[in-house]
Each structure stands twice: as structure tokens, then as C-alpha cells.
């Protein structure tokens, strides 16, 4: 499995089974009262399953197959491959039903979506013989389609020699950004490449850190976030050669990039996986929290550096949680004053004004937190837990008392 898809949390194991291969959403009981508010979470992060909760019952209202949610959480697409064709489904996020679908020939993965949801990026799934040949001779090809959901057509079909992964696509549909893994088999470093869709060509020079043009980018992508404006695409990378974590920041408008080192302690790989990234309103600051290291770092994208770092008592990974790379999530309140973050067992609040980190806010250290979401009014923090109803926490009281929602 691509570690890039493991940024947040393992799949929720609550009351509703996973969607069947037809990609129809999991059904909910018609006896359930209609939701006053739906809480939508994507526990696996980018390209994970999507789950909607009914806050009246605290239970799942529906569950959708793995797909891509736009940064503003207004559109959700998922793909299904069957008998040599691929169906691209757009889901209604109020009901969980399929609102519209497109079909393309061949079997393709959905590997990217523009911030505005107009452009989908597909990569062809190689068959078993192709996979065997590429591993044997090290010769790789990557086939890509750009699909325009506005007119329902494929606008570009691209074949590249090499091992490429989709990084991002600009909202105007002119810039496709790719991670080129080198060498193709068993890669040990990567390049960020730009494909100009208006010229229909791969630009010859890779994008490099503007400050260190000769430095190779080494590491594994471990989760990405983007801002709703479609300017920044930010990826957490783990550099195993130098035992550190860093943020790879891609400016999709100006087509330049840079890397920002994060506090990395002794460089333990499992510990570095616990970083979670949140972009502040305005798109100029990132909050990077890591409970296993006991640190919250503020990264200024204009100054290209960590501008504030706060330590708190670290919560090292236990044997139960070690290796579960997704047990972390974070979100920022609408006013930008409080960052909530979890390592999957506990929950903390970081005051962005003072830099203070709270004591753990949950009663149990074995809570198996799966995802976090805020109510529309911002006064409630919803905490999704495995095999349990939603937990709700008041964001307006200083004591942050927790109350279990009742059936």
C-alpha cells in the first residue's frame, strides 16, 4: 500500500460494513431520525473511505468507498473498475447516493483531484504480466488521463517512461505535478516534475528547492493537505537517510517548491510517522503536531521556516500502536485560535495565541480515536472512535467536559 495514503487513521470499524464492490453507499435504517447535522470524516486521509455521522443518533448515517474529497468538502469522487471499464462516481454528501457518474474505457485508479473538483487524474492499472516485466527489467511506464468533470471528457492521455506518482493538479487544469521515483524499481530518491497541460509536455527541468537547487529530495511521502484556494499542496515526507521529517511545500500557481525540516528528535521512523499537518486560514502557516515527540511546530510559509516550537510531555508509541502509521489527526477551529490533535489514544488542545498545550483531554488513553470534526457552529468537537458512538467535546468551556451522545 502506498504510504502516502496512510496519513491520518486506519479504517473505521463501527456499526456499518464497508461498501460493496458496486460502490453503492452503505444503507442506513429508515427508522433513524433525520440528521440535524451530518459530520463528515475521512479516517484514512487522502483517498480513504468517507463516513458521515448523524449527530442525532451518534451513529454512521452512510459510508462511501475510498475516494477524493475536495478541499472545501463540497464534492466527493470515487472510482470502480469492472470488466475493462472504470466508473467515476460523484456522490451526494447529504444522502450518500450517487449524484452523477462517468465511464471511461480501461481500468484506472483515481489518484488525484483538483481543489475545485473539476479535474480528475487517473493512472492506468497495470496487469499482472506488466507488473512482472517491470520488476524483472526495471523498465517502467506510467499512463495518465486527465478527466474534465465539467464536460465529461478525457482532455489528456499521457504516457511517461518511468515510475511516476500523482502529486497534484492545479485548479485551472494547466499544471500537473508528479513525483518521479528514481530509480524506477526500489527507488531511493525522487524528483518533483511539472507537466504543462496547456503545452502537453513534461517540462525538462525538475522543480527543486529554490534555496538548494543541487540537493536531491530523499524520502517517503506520508500524507498531504491542500488549501481550498488551490495555491499550496503540502506533503509530509520522511527522510530515512538523515532520519528526519520535513514538509515538501509546492506552490501550484508559481510552480516552485521548497522543503522545511521539522523537529525530528532521534529520528525514529515510527515516531516521525505520527506528525499531522494543518493549514491555517489564509494559507501562510502550517501547524505540525507530533504527540510521540511531544512537540507542536508552527511553520511560516512566507519565511520558509519553523517560527515557533512548543514542547509538552511526549506520549511514546506503545506496542499496541507501534506501526499504525495513521493514528493521528488534527484540525483548527474556525477562528484559528485552537488546534486539536490526537495520536489515536489521547487528545490535546494547542492555543495558537499563547503556544500552550493542554493536558490530555480524554478520560482513557486507549480510546482508539479515528477522526476529528467540528460542528457547524464550532462549539462542539466530534471524535469518531472505533466501535463506539461519536464522542462530543465542548469547545467553549475551559474544562472541556466530554459527553457521550446517546442513542
C-alpha positions as a printed NumPy array, in Angstrom:
array([[  0.   ,   0.   ,   0.   ],
       [  1.224,   3.481,  -0.797],
       [  2.261,   5.092,   2.487],
       [  1.007,   8.401,   1.192],
       [ -2.492,   7.176,   1.857],
       [ -1.815,   6.37 ,   5.487],
       [ -1.513,   9.886,   6.815],
       [ -4.44 ,  10.009,   9.179],
       [ -6.144,   6.915,  10.531],
       [ -6.917,   3.23 ,   9.868],
       [-10.376,   2.386,   8.534],
       [-13.227,   2.893,  10.993],
       [-14.74 ,  -0.309,  12.333],
       [-18.049,   0.955,  13.633],
       [-21.592,  -0.246,  13.021],
       [-21.813,  -0.363,   9.228],
       [-19.886,  -2.715,   6.944],
       [-17.742,  -1.44 ,   4.077],
       [-19.441,  -0.58 ,   0.821],
       [-19.861,  -3.451,  -1.646],
       [-17.906,  -3.535,  -4.916],
       [-20.75 ,  -1.771,  -6.719],
       [-19.721,   1.381,  -4.834],
       [-23.221,   1.952,  -3.546],
       [-23.089,   3.576,  -0.095],
       [-23.82 ,   1.537,   2.999],
       [-27.501,   1.755,   3.822],
       [-28.878,   3.353,   6.979],
       [-32.091,   2.495,   8.759],
       [-35.132,   4.488,   7.584],
       [-36.257,   4.431,  11.221],
       [-33.367,   6.684,  12.2  ],
       [-34.429,  10.311,  12.709],
       [-33.112,  12.628,  10.006],
       [-29.848,  14.271,  10.98 ],
       [-29.86 ,  17.792,  12.344],
       [-26.279,  17.897,  11.187],
       [-24.041,  15.491,   9.3  ],
       [-20.475,  15.109,  10.473],
       [-18.222,  14.004,   7.627],
       [-14.826,  12.454,   8.26 ],
       [-12.274,  10.694,   6.083],
       [-10.39 ,   8.492,   8.558],
       [ -7.769,   7.264,   6.101],
       [ -6.976,  10.771,   4.99 ],
       [ -6.415,  11.461,   1.315],
       [ -8.148,   8.771,  -0.773],
       [ -9.573,   6.932,   2.218],
       [-13.154,   5.933,   2.942],
       [-15.605,   8.699,   3.776],
       [-18.02 ,   8.329,   6.688],
       [-20.988,  10.571,   7.539],
       [-22.422,  10.547,  11.059],
       [-25.928,  11.525,  12.158],
       [-25.445,  13.737,  15.211],
       [-28.981,  12.912,  16.401],
       [-28.105,   9.242,  16.852],
       [-24.289,   9.422,  17.081],
       [-24.204,   6.574,  14.527],
       [-22.982,   6.295,  10.968],
       [-25.512,   7.695,   8.52 ],
       [-23.687,   6.336,   5.474],
       [-20.24 ,   5.201,   4.404],
       [-18.689,   5.718,   0.975],
       [-15.84 ,   3.832,  -0.694],
       [-12.315,   5.217,  -0.835],
       [-12.121,   8.36 ,  -2.917],
       [-11.175,  12.028,  -3.021],
       [-12.875,  14.888,  -1.183],
       [-12.275,  18.43 ,  -2.409],
       [-10.502,  20.777,  -0.004],
       [-13.743,  22.666,   0.708],
       [-15.515,  19.333,   1.376],
       [-18.213,  20.036,  -1.201],
       [-17.52 ,  17.253,  -3.732],
       [-16.541,  13.608,  -3.393],
       [-15.454,  11.26 ,  -6.191],
       [-14.64 ,   7.541,  -6.108],
       [-13.776,   5.067,  -8.863],
       [-14.746,   1.438,  -9.51 ],
       [-13.137,  -0.879, -12.053],
       [-15.114,  -3.678, -13.627],
       [-14.713,  -5.723, -16.827],
       [-12.292,  -3.408, -18.532],
       [-14.085,  -0.168, -17.686],
       [-13.88 ,   2.392, -14.902],
       [-16.823,   4.206, -13.419],
       [-16.232,   7.61 , -11.804],
       [-18.939,   8.358,  -9.257],
       [-19.834,  11.745,  -7.831],
       [-21.654,  11.35 ,  -4.521],
       [-24.312,  13.479,  -2.857],
       [-22.811,  14.305,   0.538],
       [-26.217,  14.84 ,   2.105],
       [-27.649,  11.432,   1.247],
       [-24.683,   9.261,   0.27 ],
       [-26.31 ,   8.419,  -3.062],
       [-24.618,   8.689,  -6.45 ],
       [-25.48 ,  12.077,  -7.927],
       [-23.722,  11.556, -11.25 ],
       [-21.283,   9.168, -12.876],
       [-18.909,   8.982, -15.825],
       [-17.415,   5.939, -17.515],
       [-14.012,   5.591, -19.181],
       [-12.573,   2.627, -21.072],
       [ -9.893,   0.568, -19.336],
       [ -9.128,   0.035, -15.673],
       [ -7.806,   3.147, -13.972],
       [ -7.136,   4.318, -10.434],
       [ -8.385,   7.702,  -9.319],
       [ -5.179,   9.254,  -7.941],
       [ -5.841,  12.967,  -7.816],
       [ -8.403,  15.747,  -7.881],
       [ -8.108,  19.496,  -8.285],
       [ -9.098,  21.692,  -5.372],
       [-12.246,  22.823,  -7.187],
       [-13.194,  19.249,  -8.175],
       [-13.246,  19.916, -11.91 ],
       [-10.196,  17.846, -12.871],
       [ -9.658,  14.176, -12.04 ],
       [ -6.294,  12.483, -12.54 ],
       [ -6.356,   8.77 , -13.413],
       [ -3.471,   6.312, -13.714],
       [ -3.817,   3.042, -15.586],
       [ -3.673,  -0.143, -13.515],
       [ -1.017,  -2.475, -14.996],
       [ -1.982,  -6.106, -15.431],
       [ -0.053,  -8.939, -13.747],
       [  2.207,  -9.546, -16.752],
       [  3.148,  -5.882, -16.939],
       [  3.921,  -5.775, -13.233],
       [  6.127,  -8.851, -13.519],
       [  8.036,  -7.41 , -16.51 ],
       [  8.635,  -4.046, -14.873],
       [ 10.039,  -5.687, -11.757],
       [ 12.226,  -8.007, -13.823],
       [ 13.75 ,  -5.488, -16.218],
       [ 13.259,  -2.23 , -14.329],
       [ 11.565,  -0.623, -17.326],
       [  8.503,   1.303, -16.221],
       [  5.807,   3.282, -17.964],
       [  3.164,   5.426, -16.331],
       [ -0.071,   6.125, -18.213],
       [ -2.214,   9.052, -17.095],
       [ -5.575,  10.516, -18.045],
       [ -6.873,  13.968, -17.184],
       [-10.663,  13.931, -16.984],
       [-12.776,  17.083, -17.116],
       [-15.916,  16.617, -14.996],
       [-17.428,  19.779, -16.46 ],
       [-17.82 ,  18.306, -19.945],
       [-17.422,  14.614, -19.067],
       [-14.437,  14.033, -21.355],
       [-10.829,  12.964, -21.161],
       [ -8.769,  16.007, -22.144],
       [ -5.28 ,  14.474, -21.997],
       [ -3.832,  10.993, -22.311],
       [ -0.183,  10.909, -21.237],
       [  2.423,   8.139, -21.372],
       [  5.678,   8.699, -19.49 ],
       [  8.735,   6.47 , -19.347],
       [  9.468,   5.921, -15.654],
       [  7.861,   5.451, -12.269],
       [  5.653,   8.459, -11.627],
       [  3.14 ,   9.162,  -8.876],
       [  0.477,  11.872,  -8.959],
       [  1.231,  14.767,  -6.663],
       [ -1.356,  17.431,  -7.555],
       [ -3.187,  19.215, -10.358],
       [ -3.853,  22.94 , -10.49 ],
       [ -7.397,  24.247, -10.338],
       [ -7.168,  25.801, -13.803],
       [ -6.168,  22.456, -15.31 ],
       [ -2.897,  23.714, -16.809],
       [ -0.375,  22.244, -14.383],
       [  0.066,  18.581, -13.409],
       [  2.654,  17.851, -10.717],
       [  4.29 ,  14.456, -10.463],
       [  6.655,  12.613,  -8.147],
       [  9.283,  10.791, -10.21 ],
       [ 10.736,   7.893,  -8.223],
       [ 14.369,   7.083,  -9.04 ],
       [ 15.468,   4.517,  -9.884],
       [ 12.042,   3.205, -11.006],
       [ 12.456,  -0.092,  -9.133],
       [ 13.466,   0.19 ,  -5.465],
       [ 13.797,   3.984,  -5.584],
       [ 15.982,   5.851,  -3.092],
       [ 15.201,   9.438,  -4.086],
       [ 12.65 ,  11.433,  -6.033],
       [ 12.164,  14.488,  -8.219],
       [  9.15 ,  16.773,  -8.481],
       [  8.232,  17.191, -12.142],
       [  5.775,  19.55 , -13.766],
       [  3.747,  18.605, -16.827],
       [  2.413,  21.634, -18.678],
       [ -1.044,  20.572, -19.831],
       [ -1.515,  23.669, -21.984],
       [  1.62 ,  22.713, -23.966],
       [  1.06 ,  18.976, -23.469],
       [  4.658,  18.342, -22.469],
       [  6.75 ,  17.319, -19.484],
       [  8.982,  20.237, -18.547],
       [ 12.626,  19.148, -18.8  ],
       [ 13.87 ,  20.58 , -15.507],
       [ 12.583,  19.161, -12.223],
       [ 11.253,  21.514,  -9.582],
       [ 13.805,  21.877,  -6.787],
       [ 14.007,  23.704,  -3.513],
       [ 14.656,  27.304,  -4.513],
       [ 17.34 ,  27.586,  -1.824],
       [ 19.218,  24.335,  -2.527],
       [ 18.994,  23.672,  -6.24 ],
       [ 21.6  ,  20.901,  -6.236],
       [ 20.1  ,  18.913,  -3.371],
       [ 18.247,  15.683,  -4.148],
       [ 14.92 ,  15.096,  -2.439],
       [ 15.049,  11.872,  -0.468],
       [ 12.227,  10.259,   1.46 ],
       [  8.763,   8.748,   1.539],
       [  5.54 ,  10.762,   1.17 ],
       [  3.382,  10.269,   4.245],
       [  0.261,  12.329,   3.708],
       [ -0.759,  15.556,   2.021],
       [ -3.035,  18.524,   2.541],
       [ -4.027,  21.385,   0.265],
       [ -5.598,  24.778,   0.832],
       [ -9.081,  25.486,  -0.556],
       [ -7.678,  28.311,  -2.694],
       [ -5.622,  25.778,  -4.619],
       [ -2.286,  27.549,  -4.147],
       [ -0.441,  25.233,  -1.747],
       [ -0.05 ,  21.475,  -1.798],
       [  1.826,  20.295,   1.282],
       [  3.233,  16.815,   1.806],
       [  4.812,  15.293,   4.891],
       [  7.985,  13.425,   3.925],
       [ 10.101,  11.062,   5.991],
       [ 13.789,  11.079,   5.08 ],
       [ 15.259,   7.732,   6.083],
       [ 18.803,   8.656,   5.042],
       [ 19.004,  11.521,   7.51 ],
       [ 16.317,  10.33 ,   9.963],
       [ 14.157,  13.407,   9.819],
       [ 10.702,  14.605,   8.854],
       [ 10.108,  17.566,   6.57 ],
       [  7.322,  19.364,   4.741],
       [  7.504,  19.481,   0.967],
       [  5.664,  22.668,   0.014],
       [  4.523,  23.008,  -3.598],
       [  3.2  ,  26.324,  -4.864],
       [  0.969,  25.305,  -7.76 ],
       [  0.438,  28.839,  -9.029],
       [  4.097,  29.792,  -9.411],
       [  5.379,  26.22 ,  -9.897],
       [  8.128,  26.304,  -7.328],
       [  8.811,  24.22 ,  -4.277],
       [ 10.842,  24.067,  -1.097],
       [ 11.405,  21.756,   1.875],
       [ 11.094,  22.69 ,   5.552],
       [ 12.69 ,  20.49 ,   8.201],
       [ 10.54 ,  19.594,  11.22 ],
       [ 11.754,  18.764,  14.749],
       [ 12.724,  15.097,  14.467],
       [ 14.158,  14.013,  17.828],
       [ 16.298,  10.909,  17.409],
       [ 14.79 ,  10.211,  14.009],
       [ 12.828,   7.06 ,  14.87 ],
       [ 10.778,   6.226,  11.763],
       [  7.65 ,   5.101,  13.654],
       [  7.753,   8.247,  15.775],
       [  8.128,  10.578,  12.796],
       [  5.083,   8.961,  11.173],
       [  2.933,  10.474,  13.908],
       [  3.172,  14.005,  12.547],
       [ -0.06 ,  15.624,  11.485],
       [ -0.319,  18.815,   9.42 ],
       [ -2.967,  21.532,   9.481],
       [ -3.02 ,  24.646,   7.315],
       [ -4.141,  27.875,   8.988],
       [ -6.709,  30.187,   7.36 ],
       [ -5.024,  32.408,   4.811],
       [ -2.639,  29.659,   3.759],
       [  0.557,  31.14 ,   5.205],
       [  1.075,  28.998,   8.294],
       [  1.194,  25.256,   8.97 ],
       [  0.784,  23.602,  12.35 ],
       [  2.742,  20.362,  12.68 ],
       [  1.956,  18.33 ,  15.819],
       [  3.553,  15.1  ,  16.98 ],
       [  2.455,  13.63 ,  20.307],
       [  5.087,  10.877,  20.184],
       [  7.796,  13.553,  20.063],
       [  5.893,  15.902,  22.351],
       [  6.13 ,  18.884,  20.012],
       [  3.967,  21.377,  18.144],
       [  5.778,  23.393,  15.477],
       [  4.481,  26.448,  13.644],
       [  5.797,  26.769,  10.088],
       [  5.636,  30.09 ,   8.271],
       [  5.379,  29.553,   4.512],
       [  6.481,  33.108,   3.764],
       [  9.634,  32.818,   5.863],
       [ 10.1  ,  29.151,   4.883],
       [ 10.966,  28.029,   8.401],
       [  9.712,  26.857,  11.776],
       [  8.976,  30.087,  13.633],
       [  7.711,  28.663,  16.939],
       [  8.17 ,  25.318,  18.637],
       [  6.482,  24.144,  21.833],
       [  7.378,  21.052,  23.819],
       [  4.985,  19.07 ,  26.012],
       [  5.224,  15.653,  27.727],
       [  5.743,  13.127,  24.949],
       [  3.457,  10.119,  24.617],
       [  5.674,   7.438,  23.061],
       [  4.068,   4.754,  20.946],
       [  3.094,   1.592,  22.777],
       [  3.476,  -1.907,  21.351],
       [ -0.242,  -1.848,  20.54 ],
       [  0.005,   1.272,  18.418],
       [  3.557,   0.999,  17.021],
       [  3.432,   0.612,  13.268],
       [ -0.106,   2.036,  12.991],
       [  1.039,   4.976,  10.922],
       [ -2.362,   6.555,  10.646],
       [ -3.257,   7.078,  14.277],
       [ -3.014,  10.838,  14.154],
       [ -5.273,  13.676,  13.112],
       [ -5.656,  17.393,  13.749],
       [ -7.939,  20.29 ,  12.979],
       [ -8.103,  24.   ,  13.635],
       [-11.109,  25.902,  14.934],
       [-12.691,  28.396,  12.542],
       [-11.242,  31.368,  14.437],
       [ -7.774,  29.812,  14.219],
       [ -7.24 ,  30.046,  17.98 ],
       [ -7.177,  26.357,  18.91 ],
       [ -5.566,  23.359,  17.277],
       [ -6.906,  19.963,  18.381],
       [ -4.72 ,  16.958,  17.667],
       [ -4.683,  13.282,  18.556],
       [ -2.315,  10.328,  18.403],
       [ -5.224,   7.878,  18.306],
       [ -5.282,   7.393,  22.083],
       [ -5.436,  10.884,  23.561],
       [ -6.467,  14.39 ,  22.568],
       [ -4.734,  17.704,  23.151],
       [ -5.564,  21.354,  22.536],
       [ -2.899,  23.818,  21.428],
       [ -3.555,  27.511,  21.981],
       [ -2.195,  29.193,  18.862],
       [ -2.16 ,  32.596,  20.58 ],
       [ -0.132,  31.642,  23.661],
       [  1.589,  28.488,  22.45 ],
       [  0.296,  26.475,  25.411],
       [ -0.525,  22.766,  25.1  ],
       [ -3.288,  21.386,  27.326],
       [ -3.195,  18.294,  29.456],
       [ -4.714,  15.226,  27.724],
       [ -8.457,  15.814,  27.327],
       [ -9.822,  12.265,  27.16 ],
       [-10.546,  10.051,  30.134],
       [ -8.968,   6.97 ,  28.597],
       [ -5.605,   6.558,  26.943],
       [ -6.874,   3.624,  24.887],
       [ -9.707,   5.38 ,  23.112],
       [ -8.701,   4.47 ,  19.543],
       [ -9.619,   7.86 ,  18.105],
       [-10.293,   7.561,  14.399],
       [-11.02 ,  11.109,  13.208],
       [-11.951,  14.614,  14.358],
       [-14.594,  17.046,  13.077],
       [-16.159,  20.319,  14.184],
       [-19.842,  21.195,  14.335],
       [-21.123,  23.909,  12.016],
       [-21.264,  26.426,  14.87 ],
       [-17.794,  25.444,  16.076],
       [-18.99 ,  24.788,  19.615],
       [-18.616,  21.005,  19.512],
       [-15.677,  18.809,  18.611],
       [-16.817,  15.407,  17.37 ],
       [-14.493,  12.472,  17.996],
       [-15.016,   9.298,  15.986],
       [-13.902,   6.136,  17.775],
       [-13.706,   2.538,  16.635],
       [-16.791,   0.504,  17.525],
       [-18.273,   3.351,  19.601],
       [-20.754,   6.181,  19.109],
       [-19.438,   9.659,  18.458],
       [-17.913,  11.447,  21.402],
       [-18.672,  15.152,  21.668],
       [-16.474,  17.671,  23.427],
       [-17.41 ,  21.268,  24.147],
       [-15.003,  23.782,  22.663],
       [-16.496,  26.683,  24.632],
       [-15.838,  25.531,  28.208],
       [-12.459,  25.731,  29.867],
       [-12.939,  22.313,  31.467],
       [-13.652,  20.68 ,  28.08 ],
       [-16.014,  18.156,  29.633],
       [-16.854,  15.201,  27.428],
       [-20.351,  13.815,  26.981],
       [-21.272,  10.642,  25.137],
       [-24.085,  11.202,  22.678],
       [-26.975,   8.89 ,  23.448],
       [-28.84 ,   6.638,  21.054]])
